[in-house]
Amino acid sequence: MAVYTVGIWRVKPGEEDAFVSAWRDLATATANDYPGATAVLLRDRETSNLFISAGPWTSLDQIEDWRASATFTSGVGAIRPHLESFEPHTMDPVVTIGD
């Protein structure tokens, strides 16, 4: 069963485009380092500076390896200047419907 990483990102107003670009760079580098890795970045329609990211991983060990990697460290380092806050979470699926 997969384990998920979820990030809740509150971006400084006016820096949304820069945040999205930096997040995309991190996600692309992660996909290069971890073939088959996928992620999605969601933006709240009512609070335009609130984003949520999520992605499945094969194991907790893989998540820990990623979070300790230079890719993660440098990627989040490039994102942080655009943030008001960031909450990382590691979550287990409870219910899955469909494919």
C-alpha positions in Angstrom: 0.0 0.0 0.0 1.3 3.5 -0.8 2.2 6.2 1.6 1.5 9.8 0.7 3.3 13.0 1.2 1.1 16.1 1.5 2.2 19.7 1.7 0.1 22.6 2.7 1.7 25.8 1.3 0.7 29.3 2.1 2.4 31.6 -0.4 3.2 35.3 0.1 0.7 37.3 -1.9 2.0 38.2 -5.3 4.5 35.4 -5.4 2.2 32.6 -6.5 3.7 32.3 -10.0 7.3 32.1 -8.6 6.2 29.5 -6.1 4.5 27.4 -8.8 7.7 27.5 -10.9 9.9 26.6 -8.0 7.5 23.8 -7.0 7.5 22.4 -10.6 11.3 22.4 -10.6 11.3 20.4 -7.3 8.7 18.0 -8.6 10.6 17.5 -12.0 13.9 16.9 -10.2 12.2 14.4 -7.9 10.7 12.6 -10.8 14.2 12.4 -12.4 15.6 11.0 -9.1 12.7 8.6 -8.4 11.3 7.3 -11.7 7.6 6.7 -11.6 7.1 9.3 -8.8 4.0 11.4 -9.4 2.7 14.5 -7.7 -0.1 17.0 -8.0 -0.2 20.7 -6.9 -3.7 22.1 -6.1 -4.7 25.7 -5.7 -7.6 26.9 -3.6 -10.1 28.8 -5.7 -11.1 31.1 -2.9 -7.8 31.7 -1.2 -5.4 32.1 -4.2 -2.2 31.9 -2.1 -3.1 28.5 -0.6 -1.8 25.4 -2.3 -1.8 21.7 -1.4 0.6 19.2 -2.9 0.2 15.4 -2.7 2.0 12.4 -4.1 2.2 8.6 -3.5 5.3 6.8 -2.5 6.1 3.1 -2.3 7.4 3.2 1.2 8.2 5.3 4.2 11.9 4.6 3.6 11.6 6.1 0.2 10.0 9.3 1.6 12.7 9.5 4.3 15.4 9.1 1.6 13.8 11.8 -0.5 13.4 14.3 2.4 17.1 13.8 3.2 18.2 14.2 -0.4 19.9 17.2 -2.0 17.0 17.4 -4.4 14.5 18.0 -1.6 16.8 20.3 0.4 17.7 22.6 -2.6 14.1 22.4 -4.0 12.5 23.5 -0.7 15.2 26.0 -0.2 14.3 27.6 -3.5 10.6 27.6 -2.5 10.9 28.9 1.0 11.5 32.6 0.1 8.0 32.6 -1.5 6.2 31.2 1.6 4.3 32.5 4.6 4.1 28.9 5.9 4.6 25.3 5.0 3.2 22.1 6.7 4.6 18.8 5.5 2.7 15.6 6.3 3.1 11.9 5.8 -0.2 10.2 5.4 -1.6 6.7 5.0 -4.6 6.0 2.8 -7.7 5.0 4.7 -10.3 4.7 1.8 -9.6 4.5 -1.9 -12.4 4.5 -4.5 -11.7 3.7 -8.2 -8.4 3.2 -9.9 
